[in-house]
Amino acid sequence: MSTLFINGSPNKRGNTAQLADALMEGRPYDTLDLVDYKIYAYGQHFDDDQLDEVLAAMDGADTVVIGSPVYWHNLSGAVRNLLDRLYGAIDHGRFRGKRLALLFQGAAPAPWMIEAGEYSIKKFCELYGLAYVGMATTRREAEKLGGSL
């Protein structure tokens, strides 16, 4: 089984990536750092947009792990932009049979912030057919969740 970690942090080796390392300890996985891709805002159309490359990577994975720091009380702008762009651009159920986990961390987020981010990801999973396997906000939670992947 192949696993793709989509890193929504601008810090490629920061806390979000470290959670991915804990989640996937001992297993191979590919990383896609959203900061390296031009994914324009919903409604914009430019020739150098790289959304199709991100979609191809997601299509090729059995499990997708989305990682995001808590920014402005919710998912990072890079992750939010990806979710926004996929709306209407792909068929409902496109990722049926795939699994998705969320890594969502911050310095001291309030519980409602974590709940808001998880709610968005759960709705994304419902819309596109992914089986949501859970969320980790700490290293301990990531290690535990990793045992179920």
Secondary structure, DSSP 8 states (H G I E B T S, - for coil): --EEEEE-SSSTTSHHHHHHHHHTTTS--EEEEGGGS----TT---TT--HHHHHHHHHT-SEEEEEEE-BTTBS-HHHHHHHHHHTTTS-TTTTTT-EEEEEEE-SS--HHHHHHHHHHHHHHHHHHT-EEEEEESSHHHHHHHHTT-
